[in-house]
């Protein structure tokens, strides 16, 4: 099973490892594109700070991220699984997984990134700021820029197994299985809905924070269980066995229903 995750804006700021070595990262088919995007980002952030902040969509309080990106070529690194610290990753709790689940995480988790394309949790990268929605002056929208190289490497990484896609729409723009393909038939997407009852009427809504936390707990449960569902339908059954309330809205499209936000 291959699990596609978004990154998080929250990142650890202190690394101890050497500078990033692009040739050492997983998915070597992305190395050339990574080199180009990294060089363009560093060049942008080494120039006009105001322009760089505008391109990256940074508020005045985040202007320090420009200088950080300018120094990416020499910045210390740490494993991606330790770098991302947002809500989803807090709920996933990679550091507290059992040894067996940790091994499964190394093999199955793929984190998408505007800068790196996609990385494994063991890949050592520096802290950075560059979302998939960014449009770099010389490259354009990164979601579109990554599409061609991703088309070659993601299916190879998926192999013959299930693909569980938990990315947000911005990161999903960088790769999607070809419609009606064999890979599309074994790709599942998940939506998290909060269920409330108001005046006797059930209402369902998407809550961003809870969406991320629930996805993190869902991945953790799958990794700890050791389950290897081969199809979206079998994934739904596995998640029900793990205590989640699941509705199948269409082939490969699952809703996780929750009633409490925590």
N, C-alpha and C positions, 0 to 999 in steps of 0.2 A: 504494500500500500504506500502510495506517495501522497503526503499531505502538503498542500500549498498554503502558506501563511503570508499575511501581510507583515511588514516590519512594524516598528512602533516609533513614534516621535520621541518617546522617552528612551534615553540611552545612558548607559554607564559612561562616565567621563574619564575614568582613569584606566589606562591599559599599561601592561608591563612588557609586552612582547615587542619584537623588532618591527620596523616599518613593513607595510603590506607588500607582499610579493604576489603579484597577479598570477604568475605561473603556478603558484602553489594552491590556488583556490580550486574548489570543485567545479565541475562543468567546464572543462578547458575550452569547449567550443565558444564560450563567451569571452575569452581572454582579450581578443582584439577589440571588441566593443567596449569592454570594461576600460581598457587603456585609453580609448578615445574619449569616453564620457568623463573619466577621471581627469584627464589633461584639460578638457574644456572647463570643468568645474573649478579646478585649481586656477586656471588662467582668469576666469571670471572673477573669482574671489580675491585674486591678487591685485586687481585693478580698482575701479571705482566702487567703494563700499556701498554707496547708496543704490547704484545700479544693481549690484549683486543682491542686495537685500530685497529689492523689488522683484527680481527674477525668481528668487527663492521663496517669495511670499512671506518674508519675516517682518514681524512687528518690531517697533523700536526697542523693546525689551530683549529681543533676540538677536540684535546686531552682532553680538559676539560670535555667533555661529559662522559669520562670514570669515573671520580670521581663522577659525578652526578649520574650515574647508580649504582655506589657502595653504594650510600646512599639512594637508593629507598625505603628501608623498613621504614625509618623515615622521608622522605621528605614530605613537605607540599603538599596538593592536591588542585585541583580546578575542576569544572565540565569539562568534555571532550569538551563540546561545546564552552568553553572559552579557553581551552588549545591549540587547533589546530588553527593556525593563517596563514596558507599558502594561496595561490592564490584562491583555490576553496572556502575556508572558508571565505575569505575576500569578494568574490562575493556573497556568500550565505547570509552573514550578519545576523547571527542568532540574535544578540542583537537588531537589528532594525526591526525584523518581527513584524507584528501585533499580539496582544494577541492570536487570534484564530490560526494564522499560527504557532506561537510558540508552542501551545499545540499540533498541528499536528506534528511538528518537534520532540517533545519529544516521540511521539508514533511511528513515522515511520522511523527515521534515525538510522542507525546502522553503526558505524565506525569500520572498521577492523584494527587490530594492530598486529605486530609481537610479542609484549609482552603480551597483554591482550586478544588476540583472536578477540573479538569484544565487543564494549561497546555502550551504549546509551549516548546521549549528556548530560544527567544529572548525569552520573556516575562520581564520584570524583576520579581522578587519578593524580599522580605526573608527572612532566615533565620528559621525558626519551628519550633514543636513542636506538632503536632496530627495524630495518625494518624487513619485512617478508622475505627478501632475505638473512638474516643472518643465518649462520650455527653455532650454539652453539656446543662446543666440545663434550658435553655429550648427546646432543639431535639430532644433525644433522640439516638439513634444516627446518626452522620453518614452511614454507608453507606446507610441508608434515607432520610435527609433529602435526599441528592443524587440519588436515583433518578429523580424526576420531571423535574427540569431536564436531567439527562443523557440521558434518553430522547429529548429533542428535538435535542440538539446532536451527540451521537456519530454517529448514522447520517448526519447531514449532513456531518460531517467525513470519514466513511469514503467517501462518494461511491459509486462503482461498483467500487472496488478491494477487494483482499484485506484482511482485518483479522487481524493477528497479535497475539494477546492473551498477554502475558507477565506479567500482574499476579498478585500473591498473592491468596488468597481474600478477605481483608478488603477489598481495593480492587476486586475483581471484584464485590463486593456492591453497588457503586454503579451499575453498568451491566452488563447482559448483553443480547445480541440476543434478540428474541422467538423462542421455540422454533419450529422448523420454518419460520422465515421465510427469505426469500431472503438476507438479511444473515447469518443464522446459518449458511447453507450455505457462505458464503465467509469464515467466521471460523475461525481455527485457534488452538488452545491447545497449549502445549508443556510437557512434563514432562521434567526431567533426572534420569536414573538412573545411579548408579555401579554398574558391573558388577564383581563380585569372584568368585573361585573359591576355595572353602573345601572341602578334602578331596574335590576333584573335582566339587563341586556348585556350579553357578553361582548366585550370589545378586545381587539387585538392590535398591538402597536409595536413598532420597532424602537428599542431604546439603545442608543449607541454604546454606553458604558456596559450595560448588562449583556448586550450582544457579544462584546469582546470577551467578557469574563466567562460567559457560558461556553463559547467556543474553546477557550483555554481549558476549561474543566472537561469538556467533551474529548479533546485530544488527549488529555492526561488519562482519562478513563480508558480510552482505546489502547494507549501505550501500555498501561498497567495490566490490562486484560490479556494482552497477547493475541487478541482476535485478528483474523485475517480474512475479512469479508471480501468476496471477489466481485460483487455487483452492488449497485446502489440499493437494491431491494434487500440484500443480505446485510448491508450496512445498517439499514433502518431497523431490521430485526435485532442486530447486535446492540444497537444503541438502546432499544427498548429493554433488552435483557440487562443493560447496565443502569437502568433506572430513568432514562430520559423519555419524555413524552414526545413521540414523533408522529407527524402526519406526512404522507407522501402526496404532494400536490400534482406532480407529473413525473414521468420517468426521470430519475436523477435529480429531482428537486425536493429536498426535505425541509420541513418546518420543525423546529424544536420549540415546544410550547412551555413557557415558564410562568409561574404565578407570583413569585417573590423576587425582588431585586436585592441582591446581596453580593 
